[in-house]
C-alpha cells in the first residue's frame, strides 16, 4: 500500500461515501486520512464510518488516519417577518439581541457577544459575505448599521464579524458532546473550528490532552494576527479557505495560504489546504483547469495535505475525484520545477542537535542516493523534523504506538508503520531497519538507507543518532 507521492490526501465522508465499499474504494484510490464532518450526520452515522475505516485498516495492514471536524459556533440572524427582507445600499438597519419576526428596524441577532464586541466601523457580513453592512453606532441595546452591499436577509442566515474578537468559546455544548464521543471512538485528529486566539487551543487541550492531535482551522482574521502563537500550541493547521475567504478579501487568500504553509513548515507541523480544491467534480467527471492548478499550487507551496469536502461527501464522482487529485499531486511532484521551488522555500531552523541531526539525515539520504530514511520515533517528532526538510526520498516512520502511526498518515512524505517492539540496541536498530525497508518495498539487498533514532532508545525528543546502512 505504498503511495507514489509525498503530499497526502484528506477526503470527507458523507452520504455518497459512507458505505464500507466506498470507503475501501476511496482508500485504494489514494485517500490517506478520512474526515468526519460533525456539522452533518448523527453520532451513530459517524460511529459506523469509524468502524468501517478501522475494519479496512485491519484488512490492509496499514494505519489510516481519522479526522473529526467539529461544527463550532454558528452565528446567525433570527427569524424575519415573512421569512425575508430586502435591504438596499445606503439604507440604515437595526440589529436587536432578542425578538422574532424582525424587520429592518429590529433584525434579530441572538448573540450577545456580538453586541459586546462590535464597534463603529466594524463590518457585518451576511449570507457568506453576499451582504455587507458597516456598524455606525448604537441605539440603546441595538446595533445600527449602514447597508453597503444590499440583498436579501432571510431566516437563519449566517453572520460573520471579521473585525472583532468575539468572547465566544470555540466549543459549543454540541461540540463538547461530539468531542467526548469522538475521543471514546478513538479519533486521531481533532479539527477545531472558530479559532480566534491561542487560548482557544489551550481550552481544547484541557479536554483532549494527548488523546488526539489538535488541528486549528484558520478561518478568522483574528487568528491570522496571532498565528505564531497558535501554531506553537496546536499540532497541525487547516487553511480553511472557504470561511477565511469570506472574512478577508479573496485576493488576500493565496498569499495567506503561502504564509500559513511556511509557518507550519518552520514549526515542523502538518498543514492541510482545504475548500473547493476540485469543487466542479462534485457534479462533473473532470475538474476545471483552474482547479487542477489550485491543487498544484498547494503542492508547490509545500502543503502536507490537500482536502476534498463536498466533492467526496456528496459528489457524484468521489472515487474519480480522489484519483484525479492523486494524479495532480504526482505530476506536480515530478515536474522539473518542483524540487527547486521546494528547496527555495526551506526555512532556517534553530541550530539544536535534534534539528541538525534530522536535517542531516535528509541531506545524507539525498547525496548518497539512499532509497529511504527510516525514522524510529516514539511521539512522531523525529519524522516531523525530517519532513520539514522535504527530502527527495520517502520517510519510513516506525513507532510502537499505533495512535502515533495513524497521526503520521497526515505528514508529508511519511510512510507510517507500527513496529512490533521498542528497539533497545544498535544491533536491533540495524536489523529492524532492514526488515521494515524490505517488507514495505522501500529497499532491496544492496540498497542504502539512512536510519535516524534517539539514544537512549525510546526516549521522546532525543533524536541524536544517524546511521547509513547497506541492506
Secondary structure, DSSP 8 states (H G I E B T S, - for coil): ---S-SSEEEEEE-TTT-SHHHHHHHHHHT--EEEEETTSS-HHHHHHHHHHHHHHHHHHTS--EEEEE------B---BGGGEEEE-TT-EEEEESS-SSB-TT-EE---HHHHHH--TT-EEEETTTTEEEEEEEEETTEEEEEEEE-EEEETT-BEE-TTS-----S--HHHHHHHHHHHHHT-SEEEE-S--SHHHHHHHHHHHTTSSEEEEEE-SHHHHHTHHHHHHHSSEEEEEHHHHHHHS-HHHHHHHHHHHHHHHHHHT-EEEEESSTTGGGGT-SS--HHHHHHHHHHHHHT-SEEEESHHHHT-S-HHHHHHHHHHHHHHHHTSTTHHHHHHHT-------HHHHHHHHHHHHHHHHT-SEEEEE-SSSHHHHHHHHT--SSEEEEEES-HHHHHHGGGSTTEEEEE-SS---SHHHHHHHHHHHHHHTTS--TT-EEEEEEESSTT-TT-EEEEEEEE-
